[in-house]
Amino acid sequence: MKPRLLDLFCGAGGAAMGYHRAGFTVVGVDIRPQPNYPFRFLERDALTLMETFLAREDDWFVIDYFDAIHASPPCEHYANVTSWRGDTSDHPDLIGPTRELLEATGLPWVMENVPEAPLRADFKLCGTSLGLRVRRHRAFETNWSGIALAHPCQHRPDDFAFDHGAKQPESVYRDAMGCEWMTVVESRDAIPPAFTEFVGAQLLEHIAARAAA
């Protein structure tokens, strides 16, 4: 049986697709409808659901159902682009509350966000470091000391940089990320599946070692 992974703040499933390719069965959770999410999906507030999870108040949604958790809290509170367009204080700071609930589960977990977020970057990835023609940087914190060497950024003049369609249609950037099943609006908040396929491979090794111990 494949290990099961809970995908919190899942959006349209960029992270989920990478974990699926790495070998996980994925269940997504998001507060908004996600009609293009490619796997089993629950429309719920992620933190409230985690509290239910920990209290064992649901017939099927209990801690023993999952082997690992991934969380991608909204990045607007930390992203530099938010301060260019508005006020970061208008957006909630969810890193701390999310980390606290993840730790309480006792499960292996991964939390992903923009490089400016207050994460310990056990993995810091760029699309170009994994062979994609996109400049997109994300940090990943784990509670299992996950660290694996990836190639540093390989930025090239002809890479696609996210620019809201100023230089090329947004669909070109979306497709270069490997998120073709999403709308271009959904892809603005997504990460390339290659990121979590890479991280997920290390997570699988940790789960196997944990089970053996």
For each residue, the residues with C-beta under 8 A, 3 or more apart:
1:
2: 23 24 25
3: 23 24 25 67 68 204 207
4: 24 25 26 27 65 66 67 68
5: 19 24 25 26 27 66 67 68 69 70 200
6: 27 29 66 68 69 70
7: 10 13 15 16 19 26 27 28 29 39 70
8: 29 46 49 50 69 70 71 72 73 98
9: 29 30 46 71 72 73 74
10: 7 13 15 16 28 29 30 34 37 41 72
11: 14 15 30 34 37 72 186 189 190
12: 34 36 37 179 181 182 183 186 187 189 190
13: 7 10 16 17 28 34 36 37 38 39 181 182 190
14: 11 17 18 177 179 182 187 190 191 192 193 195 196
15: 7 10 11 18 19 70 72 112 190 191 193 195 196
16: 7 10 13 19 20 26 28 37 38 39 196
17: 13 14 20 21 38 178 179 193 196
18: 14 15 21 22 191 192 193 194 195 196 197 198 199 200
19: 5 7 15 16 22 24 26 70 196 197 200
20: 16 17 23 24 25 26 38 39
21: 17 18 193 197 200
22: 18 19 196 197 199 200 201 203 204
23: 2 3 20 200 204
24: 2 3 4 5 19 20 67 68 200 204
25: 2 3 4 5 20 39
26: 4 5 7 16 19 20 39 40
27: 4 5 6 7 39 40 41 42 66
28: 7 10 13 16 34 37 39 40 41 42
29: 6 7 8 9 10 41 42 44 46 49
30: 9 10 11 33 34 37 41 43 44 46
31: 43 44 45 46
32: 43
33: 30 43
34: 10 11 12 13 28 30 37 41 43 186
35:
36: 12 13 181 182 183 186
37: 10 11 12 13 16 28 30 34 41
38: 13 16 17 20 181
39: 7 13 16 20 25 26 27 28
40: 26 27 28
41: 10 27 28 29 30 34 37
42: 27 28 29 49
43: 30 31 32 33 34
44: 29 30 31 48 49
45: 31 48 49
46: 8 9 29 30 31 49 50 71 73 98
47: 50 51 94 97 98 101
48: 44 45 51 52
49: 8 29 42 44 45 46 52 53 61
50: 8 46 47 53 54 101 102 105
51: 47 48 54 55 101
52: 48 49 55 57 58 61
53: 49 50 56 58 61 62 63 105
54: 50 51 63 101 104 105
55: 51 52
56: 53 62 63
57: 52
58: 52 53 61 62
59:
60: 65
61: 49 52 53 58 65
62: 53 56 58 65
63: 53 54 56 66 105 106 107
64:
65: 4 60 61 62
66: 4 5 6 27 63 69 107
67: 3 4 5 24 107 108 207
68: 3 4 5 6 24 107 108 109 110 203 207
69: 5 6 8 66 102 105 107 108 109 110
70: 5 6 7 8 15 19 109 110 111 112 196
71: 8 9 46 98 102 109 110 111 112
72: 8 9 10 11 15 75 111 112 113 191
73: 8 9 46 94 95 98 111 113
74: 9 77 91 92 94
75: 72 78 79 113 114 117 189
76: 79 82 88 90 91
77: 74 82 88 89 91 92 93 94
78: 75 82 88 93 95 113 114 116 117 118
79: 75 76 82 83 88 114 116
80: 83 84 114 116
81: 84 85
82: 76 77 78 79 85 86 87 88 91
83: 79 80 86 87 88
84: 80 81
85: 81 82
86: 82 83 90
87: 82 83 90
88: 76 77 78 79 82 83 91
89: 77
90: 76 86 87
91: 74 76 77 82 88
92: 74 77
93: 77 78 96
94: 47 73 74 77 97 98
95: 73 78 98 99 111 113 117 118 119
96: 93 99 100
97: 47 94 100 101
98: 8 46 47 71 73 94 95 101 102 111
99: 95 96 102 103 111 141
100: 96 97 103 104
101: 47 50 51 54 97 98 104 105
102: 50 69 71 98 99 105 107 109 111 143
103: 99 100 109 143
104: 54 100 101
105: 50 53 54 63 69 101 102 109
106: 63
107: 63 66 67 68 69 102
108: 67 68 69 142 143 144 203 206 207 210
109: 68 69 70 71 102 103 105 142 143
110: 68 69 70 71 140 141 142 146 196 199 203
111: 70 71 72 73 95 98 99 102 119 140 141 142
112: 15 70 71 72 138 139 140 141 191 195 196
113: 72 73 75 78 95 117 119 138 139
114: 75 78 79 80 117 137 138 139
115: 121 124 137 138 139
116: 78 79 80
117: 75 78 95 113 114 139
118: 78 95
119: 95 111 113 139 140 141
120: 141
121: 115 124 139 140 141
122: 140 141 142 145 146 147
123: 139 140 142 146 147 148 150 198 199
124: 115 121 137 138 139 140
125: 129 130 137 138 140 150 195 198 199
126: 129 130 135 136 137 152 153 154 155
127: 130 132 133 134 135 136 159 176 177 192 194 195
128: 131 132 133 134 135 153 154 155 156 159
129: 125 126 150 151 152 153 154
130: 125 126 127 150 151 192 194 195 198
131: 128 194
132: 127 128 136 176 177 178 192 194
133: 127 128 156 158 159 160 176
134: 127 128 159 160 161 162 173 176 177 192
135: 126 127 128 153 155 159 160 161 162
136: 126 127 132 162 177 191 192
137: 114 115 124 125 126 153
138: 112 113 114 115 124 125 191 195
139: 112 113 114 115 117 119 121 123 124
140: 110 111 112 119 121 122 123 124 125 146 195 199
141: 99 110 111 112 119 120 121 122
142: 108 109 110 111 122 123 145 146 199 203
143: 102 103 108 109
144: 108 203 206
145: 122 142
146: 110 122 123 140 142 199 202 203 206
147: 122 123
148: 123 198 202
149:
150: 123 125 129 130 198
151: 129 130 154
152: 126 129
153: 126 128 129 135 137
154: 126 128 129 151
155: 126 128 135 159
156: 128 133 159
157:
158: 133
159: 127 128 133 134 135 155 156
160: 133 134 135 168 172 173 176
161: 134 135 167 173
162: 134 135 136 173 188
163: 166 167 168 173
164: 170
165: 168 169 170 184
166: 163
167: 161 163
168: 160 163 165 172 173
169: 165 172 184
170: 164 165 173 174 184 187 188
171: 174 175 184
172: 160 168 169 175 176
173: 134 160 161 162 163 168 170 176 177 184 187
174: 170 171 177 179 180 182 184 187 190
175: 171 172 178 179 180
176: 127 132 133 134 160 172 173
177: 14 127 132 134 136 173 174 187 190 191 192 193
178: 17 132 175 192 193 194
179: 12 14 17 174 175 182 186 187 190 192 193
180: 174 175
181: 12 13 36 38
182: 12 13 14 36 174 179 186 187 190
183: 12 36 186 187
184: 165 169 170 171 173 174 187 188
185: 188
186: 11 12 34 36 179 182 183 189 190
187: 12 14 170 173 174 177 179 182 183 184 190
188: 162 170 184 185
189: 11 12 75 186
190: 11 12 13 14 15 174 177 179 182 186 187
191: 14 15 18 72 112 136 138 177 195 196
192: 14 18 127 130 132 134 136 177 178 179 195
193: 14 15 17 18 21 177 178 179 196 197
194: 18 127 130 131 132 178 197 198
195: 14 15 18 112 125 127 130 138 140 191 192 198 199
196: 14 15 16 17 18 19 22 70 110 112 191 193 199 200
197: 18 19 21 22 193 194 200 201
198: 18 123 125 130 148 150 194 195 201 202
199: 18 22 110 123 125 140 142 146 195 196 202 203
200: 5 18 19 21 22 23 24 196 197 203 204
201: 22 197 198 204 205
202: 146 148 198 199 205 206
203: 22 68 108 110 142 144 146 199 200 206 207
204: 3 22 23 24 200 201 207 208
205: 201 202 208 209
206: 108 144 146 202 203 209 210
207: 3 67 68 108 203 204 210 211
208: 204 205 211 212
209: 205 206 212 213
210: 108 206 207 213
211: 207 208
212: 208 209
213: 209 210
